[in-house]
């Protein structure tokens, strides 16, 4: 039951546009940094990490496509291929 629910959530997330999600990144980063022991803060944390997950997934996907097309490996220092992830304590 839980696995099916997660699969449905993943399908819905995959249908979302990365650019639209990225435009919300700063908003949810700010909410996450302003800790509050409420359900709203918990939702903001989940949304923030969903946005980051989509960005990382797309980065890995694009890198693999480029490598398979024979364009060679993408350098690790390329800012296009390194999503901005920061550990928040």
PyMOL Python script that loads the backbone (N, CA, C, O; Angstrom):
from pymol import cmd

cmd.read_pdbstr("""\
ATOM      1  N   UNK A   1       0.815  -1.193   0.000  1.00  0.00           N
ATOM      2  CA  UNK A   1       0.000   0.000   0.000  1.00  0.00           C
ATOM      3  C   UNK A   1       0.865   1.266   0.000  1.00  0.00           C
ATOM      4  O   UNK A   1       0.626   2.190  -0.778  1.00  0.00           O
ATOM      5  N   UNK A   2       1.868   1.297   0.877  1.00  0.00           N
ATOM      6  CA  UNK A   2       2.738   2.467   0.957  1.00  0.00           C
ATOM      7  C   UNK A   2       3.517   2.624  -0.341  1.00  0.00           C
ATOM      8  O   UNK A   2       3.659   3.733  -0.855  1.00  0.00           O
ATOM      9  N   UNK A   3       4.024   1.511  -0.870  1.00  0.00           N
ATOM     10  CA  UNK A   3       4.803   1.581  -2.102  1.00  0.00           C
ATOM     11  C   UNK A   3       3.964   2.116  -3.258  1.00  0.00           C
ATOM     12  O   UNK A   3       4.443   2.938  -4.040  1.00  0.00           O
ATOM     13  N   UNK A   4       2.735   1.666  -3.373  1.00  0.00           N
ATOM     14  CA  UNK A   4       1.840   2.151  -4.433  1.00  0.00           C
ATOM     15  C   UNK A   4       1.578   3.651  -4.273  1.00  0.00           C
ATOM     16  O   UNK A   4       1.558   4.391  -5.257  1.00  0.00           O
ATOM     17  N   UNK A   5       1.382   4.084  -3.057  1.00  0.00           N
ATOM     18  CA  UNK A   5       1.158   5.503  -2.794  1.00  0.00           C
ATOM     19  C   UNK A   5       2.379   6.323  -3.206  1.00  0.00           C
ATOM     20  O   UNK A   5       2.243   7.372  -3.835  1.00  0.00           O
ATOM     21  N   UNK A   6       3.569   5.843  -2.852  1.00  0.00           N
ATOM     22  CA  UNK A   6       4.797   6.541  -3.235  1.00  0.00           C
ATOM     23  C   UNK A   6       4.974   6.578  -4.749  1.00  0.00           C
ATOM     24  O   UNK A   6       5.426   7.583  -5.298  1.00  0.00           O
ATOM     25  N   UNK A   7       4.623   5.498  -5.419  1.00  0.00           N
ATOM     26  CA  UNK A   7       4.713   5.470  -6.878  1.00  0.00           C
ATOM     27  C   UNK A   7       3.770   6.495  -7.509  1.00  0.00           C
ATOM     28  O   UNK A   7       4.130   7.150  -8.487  1.00  0.00           O
ATOM     29  N   UNK A   8       2.575   6.634  -6.957  1.00  0.00           N
ATOM     30  CA  UNK A   8       1.624   7.631  -7.458  1.00  0.00           C
ATOM     31  C   UNK A   8       2.148   9.045  -7.233  1.00  0.00           C
ATOM     32  O   UNK A   8       2.025   9.907  -8.103  1.00  0.00           O
ATOM     33  N   UNK A   9       2.733   9.275  -6.060  1.00  0.00           N
ATOM     34  CA  UNK A   9       3.311  10.584  -5.766  1.00  0.00           C
ATOM     35  C   UNK A   9       4.450  10.875  -6.744  1.00  0.00           C
ATOM     36  O   UNK A   9       4.556  11.985  -7.266  1.00  0.00           O
ATOM     37  N   UNK A  10       5.303   9.874  -6.990  1.00  0.00           N
ATOM     38  CA  UNK A  10       6.425  10.051  -7.921  1.00  0.00           C
ATOM     39  C   UNK A  10       5.927  10.387  -9.322  1.00  0.00           C
ATOM     40  O   UNK A  10       6.507  11.243  -9.991  1.00  0.00           O
ATOM     41  N   UNK A  11       4.880   9.739  -9.769  1.00  0.00           N
ATOM     42  CA  UNK A  11       4.318  10.037 -11.097  1.00  0.00           C
ATOM     43  C   UNK A  11       3.832  11.478 -11.175  1.00  0.00           C
ATOM     44  O   UNK A  11       4.045  12.157 -12.179  1.00  0.00           O
ATOM     45  N   UNK A  12       3.186  11.937 -10.124  1.00  0.00           N
ATOM     46  CA  UNK A  12       2.717  13.324 -10.107  1.00  0.00           C
ATOM     47  C   UNK A  12       3.878  14.306 -10.116  1.00  0.00           C
ATOM     48  O   UNK A  12       3.821  15.338 -10.784  1.00  0.00           O
ATOM     49  N   UNK A  13       4.928  13.984  -9.375  1.00  0.00           N
ATOM     50  CA  UNK A  13       6.101  14.861  -9.321  1.00  0.00           C
ATOM     51  C   UNK A  13       6.802  14.890 -10.672  1.00  0.00           C
ATOM     52  O   UNK A  13       7.254  15.947 -11.111  1.00  0.00           O
ATOM     53  N   UNK A  14       6.898  13.742 -11.336  1.00  0.00           N
ATOM     54  CA  UNK A  14       7.538  13.683 -12.654  1.00  0.00           C
ATOM     55  C   UNK A  14       6.797  14.529 -13.686  1.00  0.00           C
ATOM     56  O   UNK A  14       7.388  14.958 -14.678  1.00  0.00           O
ATOM     57  N   UNK A  15       5.531  14.767 -13.462  1.00  0.00           N
ATOM     58  CA  UNK A  15       4.738  15.567 -14.402  1.00  0.00           C
ATOM     59  C   UNK A  15       4.961  17.072 -14.205  1.00  0.00           C
ATOM     60  O   UNK A  15       4.532  17.876 -15.033  1.00  0.00           O
ATOM     61  N   UNK A  16       5.622  17.447 -13.123  1.00  0.00           N
ATOM     62  CA  UNK A  16       5.855  18.856 -12.840  1.00  0.00           C
ATOM     63  C   UNK A  16       7.070  19.366 -13.615  1.00  0.00           C
ATOM     64  O   UNK A  16       8.011  18.621 -13.886  1.00  0.00           O
ATOM     65  N   UNK A  17       7.028  20.628 -13.958  1.00  0.00           N
ATOM     66  CA  UNK A  17       8.096  21.280 -14.708  1.00  0.00           C
ATOM     67  C   UNK A  17       9.210  21.717 -13.764  1.00  0.00           C
ATOM     68  O   UNK A  17       8.952  22.362 -12.747  1.00  0.00           O
ATOM     69  N   UNK A  18      10.459  21.362 -14.104  1.00  0.00           N
ATOM     70  CA  UNK A  18      11.582  21.711 -13.234  1.00  0.00           C
ATOM     71  C   UNK A  18      11.722  23.225 -13.076  1.00  0.00           C
ATOM     72  O   UNK A  18      12.028  23.703 -11.983  1.00  0.00           O
ATOM     73  N   UNK A  19      11.507  23.970 -14.130  1.00  0.00           N
ATOM     74  CA  UNK A  19      11.640  25.431 -14.045  1.00  0.00           C
ATOM     75  C   UNK A  19      10.630  26.008 -13.053  1.00  0.00           C
ATOM     76  O   UNK A  19      10.957  26.907 -12.278  1.00  0.00           O
ATOM     77  N   UNK A  20       9.430  25.499 -13.080  1.00  0.00           N
ATOM     78  CA  UNK A  20       8.412  25.974 -12.136  1.00  0.00           C
ATOM     79  C   UNK A  20       8.794  25.609 -10.703  1.00  0.00           C
ATOM     80  O   UNK A  20       8.624  26.409  -9.783  1.00  0.00           O
ATOM     81  N   UNK A  21       9.308  24.401 -10.526  1.00  0.00           N
ATOM     82  CA  UNK A  21       9.742  23.980  -9.192  1.00  0.00           C
ATOM     83  C   UNK A  21      10.908  24.836  -8.711  1.00  0.00           C
ATOM     84  O   UNK A  21      10.944  25.256  -7.555  1.00  0.00           O
ATOM     85  N   UNK A  22      11.854  25.089  -9.600  1.00  0.00           N
ATOM     86  CA  UNK A  22      13.032  25.869  -9.235  1.00  0.00           C
ATOM     87  C   UNK A  22      12.654  27.277  -8.808  1.00  0.00           C
ATOM     88  O   UNK A  22      13.308  27.861  -7.945  1.00  0.00           O
ATOM     89  N   UNK A  23      11.610  27.822  -9.402  1.00  0.00           N
ATOM     90  CA  UNK A  23      11.178  29.164  -9.011  1.00  0.00           C
ATOM     91  C   UNK A  23      10.662  29.198  -7.570  1.00  0.00           C
ATOM     92  O   UNK A  23      10.594  30.266  -6.962  1.00  0.00           O
ATOM     93  N   UNK A  24      10.302  28.046  -7.030  1.00  0.00           N
ATOM     94  CA  UNK A  24       9.818  27.965  -5.650  1.00  0.00           C
ATOM     95  C   UNK A  24      10.920  27.613  -4.650  1.00  0.00           C
ATOM     96  O   UNK A  24      10.702  27.638  -3.438  1.00  0.00           O
ATOM     97  N   UNK A  25      12.102  27.286  -5.170  1.00  0.00           N
ATOM     98  CA  UNK A  25      13.190  26.790  -4.329  1.00  0.00           C
ATOM     99  C   UNK A  25      13.536  27.758  -3.197  1.00  0.00           C
ATOM    100  O   UNK A  25      13.623  27.343  -2.042  1.00  0.00           O
ATOM    101  N   UNK A  26      13.732  29.023  -3.506  1.00  0.00           N
ATOM    102  CA  UNK A  26      14.127  30.015  -2.498  1.00  0.00           C
ATOM    103  C   UNK A  26      13.057  30.168  -1.415  1.00  0.00           C
ATOM    104  O   UNK A  26      13.374  30.276  -0.230  1.00  0.00           O
ATOM    105  N   UNK A  27      11.803  30.175  -1.826  1.00  0.00           N
ATOM    106  CA  UNK A  27      10.690  30.308  -0.878  1.00  0.00           C
ATOM    107  C   UNK A  27      10.730  29.188   0.165  1.00  0.00           C
ATOM    108  O   UNK A  27      10.602  29.440   1.364  1.00  0.00           O
ATOM    109  N   UNK A  28      10.907  27.957  -0.302  1.00  0.00           N
ATOM    110  CA  UNK A  28      10.885  26.824   0.626  1.00  0.00           C
ATOM    111  C   UNK A  28      12.199  26.674   1.383  1.00  0.00           C
ATOM    112  O   UNK A  28      12.215  26.112   2.479  1.00  0.00           O
ATOM    113  N   UNK A  29      13.285  27.158   0.827  1.00  0.00           N
ATOM    114  CA  UNK A  29      14.561  27.180   1.537  1.00  0.00           C
ATOM    115  C   UNK A  29      14.430  28.101   2.741  1.00  0.00           C
ATOM    116  O   UNK A  29      14.860  27.761   3.843  1.00  0.00           O
ATOM    117  N   UNK A  30      13.833  29.269   2.525  1.00  0.00           N
ATOM    118  CA  UNK A  30      13.630  30.234   3.610  1.00  0.00           C
ATOM    119  C   UNK A  30      12.736  29.650   4.696  1.00  0.00           C
ATOM    120  O   UNK A  30      13.030  29.784   5.884  1.00  0.00           O
ATOM    121  N   UNK A  31      11.649  29.004   4.293  1.00  0.00           N
ATOM    122  CA  UNK A  31      10.745  28.392   5.281  1.00  0.00           C
ATOM    123  C   UNK A  31      11.462  27.304   6.073  1.00  0.00           C
ATOM    124  O   UNK A  31      11.254  27.163   7.278  1.00  0.00           O
ATOM    125  N   UNK A  32      12.299  26.546   5.394  1.00  0.00           N
ATOM    126  CA  UNK A  32      13.017  25.455   6.042  1.00  0.00           C
ATOM    127  C   UNK A  32      14.010  25.995   7.067  1.00  0.00           C
ATOM    128  O   UNK A  32      14.180  25.416   8.139  1.00  0.00           O
ATOM    129  N   UNK A  33      14.658  27.095   6.737  1.00  0.00           N
ATOM    130  CA  UNK A  33      15.646  27.694   7.633  1.00  0.00           C
ATOM    131  C   UNK A  33      15.006  28.318   8.869  1.00  0.00           C
ATOM    132  O   UNK A  33      15.662  28.469   9.900  1.00  0.00           O
ATOM    133  N   UNK A  34      13.741  28.678   8.770  1.00  0.00           N
ATOM    134  CA  UNK A  34      13.032  29.273   9.899  1.00  0.00           C
ATOM    135  C   UNK A  34      12.252  28.180  10.628  1.00  0.00           C
ATOM    136  O   UNK A  34      11.026  28.100  10.540  1.00  0.00           O
ATOM    137  N   UNK A  35      12.989  27.353  11.341  1.00  0.00           N
ATOM    138  CA  UNK A  35      12.375  26.190  11.990  1.00  0.00           C
ATOM    139  C   UNK A  35      11.207  26.583  12.878  1.00  0.00           C
ATOM    140  O   UNK A  35      11.256  27.548  13.641  1.00  0.00           O
ATOM    141  N   UNK A  36      10.172  25.799  12.740  1.00  0.00           N
ATOM    142  CA  UNK A  36       8.971  25.948  13.546  1.00  0.00           C
ATOM    143  C   UNK A  36       8.403  24.539  13.677  1.00  0.00           C
ATOM    144  O   UNK A  36       8.282  23.835  12.674  1.00  0.00           O
ATOM    145  N   UNK A  37       8.064  24.126  14.845  1.00  0.00           N
ATOM    146  CA  UNK A  37       7.606  22.751  15.038  1.00  0.00           C
ATOM    147  C   UNK A  37       6.135  22.581  14.653  1.00  0.00           C
ATOM    148  O   UNK A  37       5.326  22.077  15.432  1.00  0.00           O
ATOM    149  N   UNK A  38       5.811  23.013  13.438  1.00  0.00           N
ATOM    150  CA  UNK A  38       4.437  22.904  12.948  1.00  0.00           C
ATOM    151  C   UNK A  38       4.382  21.982  11.747  1.00  0.00           C
ATOM    152  O   UNK A  38       5.403  21.647  11.146  1.00  0.00           O
ATOM    153  N   UNK A  39       3.189  21.588  11.417  1.00  0.00           N
ATOM    154  CA  UNK A  39       2.963  20.755  10.235  1.00  0.00           C
ATOM    155  C   UNK A  39       3.327  21.529   8.964  1.00  0.00           C
ATOM    156  O   UNK A  39       3.793  20.935   7.992  1.00  0.00           O
ATOM    157  N   UNK A  40       3.117  22.848   8.967  1.00  0.00           N
ATOM    158  CA  UNK A  40       3.462  23.681   7.813  1.00  0.00           C
ATOM    159  C   UNK A  40       4.966  23.623   7.543  1.00  0.00           C
ATOM    160  O   UNK A  40       5.386  23.517   6.390  1.00  0.00           O
ATOM    161  N   UNK A  41       5.781  23.694   8.609  1.00  0.00           N
ATOM    162  CA  UNK A  41       7.228  23.602   8.439  1.00  0.00           C
ATOM    163  C   UNK A  41       7.613  22.227   7.879  1.00  0.00           C
ATOM    164  O   UNK A  41       8.472  22.128   7.003  1.00  0.00           O
ATOM    165  N   UNK A  42       6.983  21.184   8.382  1.00  0.00           N
ATOM    166  CA  UNK A  42       7.266  19.824   7.898  1.00  0.00           C
ATOM    167  C   UNK A  42       6.943  19.705   6.408  1.00  0.00           C
ATOM    168  O   UNK A  42       7.718  19.115   5.656  1.00  0.00           O
ATOM    169  N   UNK A  43       5.807  20.259   5.974  1.00  0.00           N
ATOM    170  CA  UNK A  43       5.454  20.240   4.548  1.00  0.00           C
ATOM    171  C   UNK A  43       6.476  21.004   3.731  1.00  0.00           C
ATOM    172  O   UNK A  43       6.864  20.571   2.646  1.00  0.00           O
ATOM    173  N   UNK A  44       6.917  22.155   4.258  1.00  0.00           N
ATOM    174  CA  UNK A  44       7.924  22.956   3.554  1.00  0.00           C
ATOM    175  C   UNK A  44       9.220  22.163   3.386  1.00  0.00           C
ATOM    176  O   UNK A  44       9.864  22.243   2.340  1.00  0.00           O
ATOM    177  N   UNK A  45       9.599  21.410   4.397  1.00  0.00           N
ATOM    178  CA  UNK A  45      10.817  20.592   4.315  1.00  0.00           C
ATOM    179  C   UNK A  45      10.674  19.533   3.223  1.00  0.00           C
ATOM    180  O   UNK A  45      11.594  19.329   2.430  1.00  0.00           O
ATOM    181  N   UNK A  46       9.541  18.869   3.180  1.00  0.00           N
ATOM    182  CA  UNK A  46       9.308  17.841   2.158  1.00  0.00           C
ATOM    183  C   UNK A  46       9.317  18.471   0.770  1.00  0.00           C
ATOM    184  O   UNK A  46       9.928  17.930  -0.151  1.00  0.00           O
ATOM    185  N   UNK A  47       8.654  19.595   0.615  1.00  0.00           N
ATOM    186  CA  UNK A  47       8.610  20.270  -0.693  1.00  0.00           C
ATOM    187  C   UNK A  47      10.010  20.691  -1.127  1.00  0.00           C
ATOM    188  O   UNK A  47      10.379  20.511  -2.287  1.00  0.00           O
ATOM    189  N   UNK A  48      10.787  21.247  -0.208  1.00  0.00           N
ATOM    190  CA  UNK A  48      12.152  21.667  -0.525  1.00  0.00           C
ATOM    191  C   UNK A  48      12.971  20.485  -1.037  1.00  0.00           C
ATOM    192  O   UNK A  48      13.687  20.609  -2.030  1.00  0.00           O
ATOM    193  N   UNK A  49      12.870  19.358  -0.376  1.00  0.00           N
ATOM    194  CA  UNK A  49      13.653  18.196  -0.786  1.00  0.00           C
ATOM    195  C   UNK A  49      13.107  17.550  -2.057  1.00  0.00           C
ATOM    196  O   UNK A  49      13.869  16.943  -2.809  1.00  0.00           O
ATOM    197  N   UNK A  50      11.827  17.667  -2.304  1.00  0.00           N
ATOM    198  CA  UNK A  50      11.273  17.194  -3.580  1.00  0.00           C
ATOM    199  C   UNK A  50      11.855  18.028  -4.722  1.00  0.00           C
ATOM    200  O   UNK A  50      12.263  17.482  -5.747  1.00  0.00           O
ATOM    201  N   UNK A  51      11.893  19.341  -4.546  1.00  0.00           N
ATOM    202  CA  UNK A  51      12.453  20.218  -5.574  1.00  0.00           C
ATOM    203  C   UNK A  51      13.911  19.837  -5.845  1.00  0.00           C
ATOM    204  O   UNK A  51      14.322  19.714  -6.999  1.00  0.00           O
ATOM    205  N   UNK A  52      14.680  19.654  -4.784  1.00  0.00           N
ATOM    206  CA  UNK A  52      16.078  19.263  -4.956  1.00  0.00           C
ATOM    207  C   UNK A  52      16.194  17.891  -5.612  1.00  0.00           C
ATOM    208  O   UNK A  52      17.093  17.674  -6.424  1.00  0.00           O
ATOM    209  N   UNK A  53      15.317  16.981  -5.283  1.00  0.00           N
ATOM    210  CA  UNK A  53      15.350  15.647  -5.875  1.00  0.00           C
ATOM    211  C   UNK A  53      15.120  15.700  -7.377  1.00  0.00           C
ATOM    212  O   UNK A  53      15.797  15.008  -8.138  1.00  0.00           O
ATOM    213  N   UNK A  54      14.173  16.514  -7.801  1.00  0.00           N
ATOM    214  CA  UNK A  54      13.899  16.654  -9.234  1.00  0.00           C
ATOM    215  C   UNK A  54      15.112  17.251  -9.937  1.00  0.00           C
ATOM    216  O   UNK A  54      15.476  16.809 -11.027  1.00  0.00           O
ATOM    217  N   UNK A  55      15.740  18.255  -9.323  1.00  0.00           N
ATOM    218  CA  UNK A  55      16.916  18.872  -9.926  1.00  0.00           C
ATOM    219  C   UNK A  55      18.064  17.868 -10.054  1.00  0.00           C
ATOM    220  O   UNK A  55      18.726  17.815 -11.090  1.00  0.00           O
ATOM    221  N   UNK A  56      18.298  17.086  -9.026  1.00  0.00           N
ATOM    222  CA  UNK A  56      19.366  16.085  -9.062  1.00  0.00           C
ATOM    223  C   UNK A  56      19.045  15.006 -10.089  1.00  0.00           C
ATOM    224  O   UNK A  56      19.921  14.598 -10.852  1.00  0.00           O
ATOM    225  N   UNK A  57      17.805  14.542 -10.115  1.00  0.00           N
ATOM    226  CA  UNK A  57      17.395  13.521 -11.080  1.00  0.00           C
ATOM    227  C   UNK A  57      17.615  14.006 -12.500  1.00  0.00           C
ATOM    228  O   UNK A  57      18.134  13.266 -13.335  1.00  0.00           O
ATOM    229  N   UNK A  58      17.229  15.235 -12.782  1.00  0.00           N
ATOM    230  CA  UNK A  58      17.399  15.786 -14.129  1.00  0.00           C
ATOM    231  C   UNK A  58      18.865  15.970 -14.487  1.00  0.00           C
ATOM    232  O   UNK A  58      19.262  15.764 -15.634  1.00  0.00           O
ATOM    233  N   UNK A  59      19.661  16.354 -13.513  1.00  0.00           N
ATOM    234  CA  UNK A  59      21.089  16.513 -13.751  1.00  0.00           C
ATOM    235  C   UNK A  59      21.733  15.175 -14.114  1.00  0.00           C
ATOM    236  O   UNK A  59      22.500  15.093 -15.073  1.00  0.00           O
ATOM    237  N   UNK A  60      21.428  14.145 -13.360  1.00  0.00           N
ATOM    238  CA  UNK A  60      21.958  12.802 -13.644  1.00  0.00           C
ATOM    239  C   UNK A  60      21.452  12.316 -14.999  1.00  0.00           C
ATOM    240  O   UNK A  60      22.222  11.775 -15.793  1.00  0.00           O
ATOM    241  N   UNK A  61      20.175  12.503 -15.261  1.00  0.00           N
ATOM    242  CA  UNK A  61      19.567  12.077 -16.518  1.00  0.00           C
ATOM    243  C   UNK A  61      20.257  12.751 -17.709  1.00  0.00           C
ATOM    244  O   UNK A  61      20.651  12.084 -18.666  1.00  0.00           O
ATOM    245  N   UNK A  62      20.399  14.076 -17.639  1.00  0.00           N
ATOM    246  CA  UNK A  62      21.018  14.824 -18.734  1.00  0.00           C
ATOM    247  C   UNK A  62      22.479  14.420 -18.938  1.00  0.00           C
ATOM    248  O   UNK A  62      22.940  14.309 -20.074  1.00  0.00           O
ATOM    249  N   UNK A  63      23.195  14.205 -17.854  1.00  0.00           N
ATOM    250  CA  UNK A  63      24.597  13.783 -17.946  1.00  0.00           C
ATOM    251  C   UNK A  63      24.690  12.434 -18.653  1.00  0.00           C
ATOM    252  O   UNK A  63      25.536  12.251 -19.529  1.00  0.00           O
ATOM    253  N   UNK A  64      23.839  11.505 -18.286  1.00  0.00           N
ATOM    254  CA  UNK A  64      23.864  10.171 -18.903  1.00  0.00           C
ATOM    255  C   UNK A  64      23.508  10.242 -20.380  1.00  0.00           C
ATOM    256  O   UNK A  64      24.125   9.558 -21.197  1.00  0.00           O
ATOM    257  N   UNK A  65      22.535  11.046 -20.730  1.00  0.00           N
ATOM    258  CA  UNK A  65      22.151  11.198 -22.137  1.00  0.00           C
ATOM    259  C   UNK A  65      23.311  11.749 -22.948  1.00  0.00           C
ATOM    260  O   UNK A  65      23.606  11.251 -24.034  1.00  0.00           O
ATOM    261  N   UNK A  66      23.972  12.777 -22.422  1.00  0.00           N
ATOM    262  CA  UNK A  66      25.104  13.366 -23.131  1.00  0.00           C
ATOM    263  C   UNK A  66      26.231  12.358 -23.312  1.00  0.00           C
ATOM    264  O   UNK A  66      26.834  12.280 -24.382  1.00  0.00           O
ATOM    265  N   UNK A  67      26.513  11.589 -22.270  1.00  0.00           N
ATOM    266  CA  UNK A  67      27.580  10.599 -22.360  1.00  0.00           C
ATOM    267  C   UNK A  67      27.230   9.492 -23.359  1.00  0.00           C
ATOM    268  O   UNK A  67      28.105   9.007 -24.077  1.00  0.00           O
ATOM    269  N   UNK A  68      25.990   9.104 -23.404  1.00  0.00           N
ATOM    270  CA  UNK A  68      25.577   8.042 -24.338  1.00  0.00           C
ATOM    271  C   UNK A  68      25.554   8.518 -25.780  1.00  0.00           C
ATOM    272  O   UNK A  68      25.695   7.716 -26.702  1.00  0.00           O
ATOM    273  N   UNK A  69      25.377   9.815 -25.981  1.00  0.00           N
ATOM    274  CA  UNK A  69      25.393  10.365 -27.333  1.00  0.00           C
ATOM    275  C   UNK A  69      26.817  10.549 -27.837  1.00  0.00           C
ATOM    276  O   UNK A  69      27.026  11.002 -28.962  1.00  0.00           O
ATOM    277  N   UNK A  70      27.781  10.204 -27.020  1.00  0.00           N
ATOM    278  CA  UNK A  70      29.166  10.297 -27.433  1.00  0.00           C
ATOM    279  C   UNK A  70      29.779  11.660 -27.244  1.00  0.00           C
ATOM    280  O   UNK A  70      30.837  11.954 -27.800  1.00  0.00           O
ATOM    281  N   UNK A  71      29.134  12.481 -26.476  1.00  0.00           N
ATOM    282  CA  UNK A  71      29.668  13.816 -26.235  1.00  0.00           C
ATOM    283  C   UNK A  71      30.697  13.813 -25.119  1.00  0.00           C
ATOM    284  O   UNK A  71      31.189  14.865 -24.712  1.00  0.00           O
ATOM    285  N   UNK A  72      31.015  12.634 -24.632  1.00  0.00           N
ATOM    286  CA  UNK A  72      32.037  12.497 -23.597  1.00  0.00           C
ATOM    287  C   UNK A  72      31.497  12.810 -22.222  1.00  0.00           C
ATOM    288  O   UNK A  72      30.394  13.335 -22.069  1.00  0.00           O
ATOM    289  N   UNK A  73      32.289  12.481 -21.234  1.00  0.00           N
ATOM    290  CA  UNK A  73      31.850  12.743 -19.861  1.00  0.00           C
ATOM    291  C   UNK A  73      31.802  14.237 -19.584  1.00  0.00           C
ATOM    292  O   UNK A  73      32.603  15.015 -20.102  1.00  0.00           O
ATOM    293  N   UNK A  74      30.864  14.604 -18.772  1.00  0.00           N
ATOM    294  CA  UNK A  74      30.715  16.000 -18.381  1.00  0.00           C
ATOM    295  C   UNK A  74      31.635  16.235 -17.197  1.00  0.00           C
ATOM    296  O   UNK A  74      31.679  15.421 -16.275  1.00  0.00           O
ATOM    297  N   UNK A  75      32.364  17.333 -17.210  1.00  0.00           N
ATOM    298  CA  UNK A  75      33.278  17.604 -16.108  1.00  0.00           C
ATOM    299  C   UNK A  75      32.509  17.851 -14.827  1.00  0.00           C
ATOM    300  O   UNK A  75      31.404  18.394 -14.841  1.00  0.00           O
ATOM    301  N   UNK A  76      33.106  17.447 -13.728  1.00  0.00           N
ATOM    302  CA  UNK A  76      32.444  17.597 -12.438  1.00  0.00           C
ATOM    303  C   UNK A  76      32.327  19.062 -12.024  1.00  0.00           C
ATOM    304  O   UNK A  76      31.456  19.402 -11.223  1.00  0.00           O
ATOM    305  N   UNK A  77      33.178  19.928 -12.550  1.00  0.00           N
ATOM    306  CA  UNK A  77      33.173  21.326 -12.134  1.00  0.00           C
ATOM    307  C   UNK A  77      32.153  22.168 -12.883  1.00  0.00           C
ATOM    308  O   UNK A  77      31.987  23.350 -12.580  1.00  0.00           O
ATOM    309  N   UNK A  78      31.478  21.587 -13.842  1.00  0.00           N
ATOM    310  CA  UNK A  78      30.509  22.342 -14.621  1.00  0.00           C
ATOM    311  C   UNK A  78      29.308  22.701 -13.750  1.00  0.00           C
ATOM    312  O   UNK A  78      28.638  21.801 -13.244  1.00  0.00           O
ATOM    313  N   UNK A  79      29.012  23.997 -13.557  1.00  0.00           N
ATOM    314  CA  UNK A  79      27.894  24.386 -12.705  1.00  0.00           C
ATOM    315  C   UNK A  79      26.546  23.909 -13.219  1.00  0.00           C
ATOM    316  O   UNK A  79      25.596  23.807 -12.444  1.00  0.00           O
ATOM    317  N   UNK A  80      26.445  23.615 -14.503  1.00  0.00           N
ATOM    318  CA  UNK A  80      25.191  23.132 -15.064  1.00  0.00           C
ATOM    319  C   UNK A  80      24.855  21.763 -14.507  1.00  0.00           C
ATOM    320  O   UNK A  80      23.681  21.426 -14.351  1.00  0.00           O
ATOM    321  N   UNK A  81      25.870  20.974 -14.206  1.00  0.00           N
ATOM    322  CA  UNK A  81      25.666  19.598 -13.808  1.00  0.00           C
ATOM    323  C   UNK A  81      25.774  19.352 -12.316  1.00  0.00           C
ATOM    324  O   UNK A  81      25.652  18.217 -11.856  1.00  0.00           O
ATOM    325  N   UNK A  82      26.001  20.400 -11.572  1.00  0.00           N
ATOM    326  CA  UNK A  82      26.085  20.241 -10.128  1.00  0.00           C
ATOM    327  C   UNK A  82      24.935  21.011  -9.500  1.00  0.00           C
ATOM    328  O   UNK A  82      24.989  22.237  -9.403  1.00  0.00           O
ATOM    329  N   UNK A  83      23.895  20.306  -9.072  1.00  0.00           N
ATOM    330  CA  UNK A  83      22.781  21.010  -8.442  1.00  0.00           C
ATOM    331  C   UNK A  83      23.234  21.631  -7.116  1.00  0.00           C
ATOM    332  O   UNK A  83      24.105  21.096  -6.430  1.00  0.00           O
ATOM    333  N   UNK A  84      22.643  22.734  -6.782  1.00  0.00           N
ATOM    334  CA  UNK A  84      22.988  23.409  -5.538  1.00  0.00           C
ATOM    335  C   UNK A  84      22.270  22.720  -4.396  1.00  0.00           C
ATOM    336  O   UNK A  84      21.072  22.906  -4.186  1.00  0.00           O
ATOM    337  N   UNK A  85      23.032  21.918  -3.660  1.00  0.00           N
ATOM    338  CA  UNK A  85      22.498  21.259  -2.487  1.00  0.00           C
ATOM    339  C   UNK A  85      23.345  21.687  -1.298  1.00  0.00           C
ATOM    340  O   UNK A  85      24.573  21.699  -1.374  1.00  0.00           O
ATOM    341  N   UNK A  86      22.702  22.028  -0.231  1.00  0.00           N
ATOM    342  CA  UNK A  86      23.413  22.494   0.937  1.00  0.00           C
ATOM    343  C   UNK A  86      22.830  21.817   2.159  1.00  0.00           C
ATOM    344  O   UNK A  86      21.612  21.750   2.324  1.00  0.00           O
ATOM    345  N   UNK A  87      23.696  21.323   3.006  1.00  0.00           N
ATOM    346  CA  UNK A  87      23.234  20.678   4.240  1.00  0.00           C
ATOM    347  C   UNK A  87      22.777  21.755   5.201  1.00  0.00           C
ATOM    348  O   UNK A  87      23.503  22.710   5.476  1.00  0.00           O
ATOM    349  N   UNK A  88      21.580  21.595   5.702  1.00  0.00           N
ATOM    350  CA  UNK A  88      21.009  22.560   6.640  1.00  0.00           C
ATOM    351  C   UNK A  88      20.855  21.870   7.987  1.00  0.00           C
ATOM    352  O   UNK A  88      20.220  20.822   8.096  1.00  0.00           O
ATOM    353  N   UNK A  89      21.434  22.463   8.985  1.00  0.00           N
ATOM    354  CA  UNK A  89      21.357  21.856  10.332  1.00  0.00           C
ATOM    355  C   UNK A  89      20.328  22.563  11.150  1.00  0.00           C
ATOM    356  O   UNK A  89      20.110  22.208  12.308  1.00  0.00           O
TER     357      UNK A  89
END
""", "prot")
cmd.dss("prot")
cmd.show_as("cartoon", "prot")
cmd.util.cbc("prot")
cmd.orient("prot")
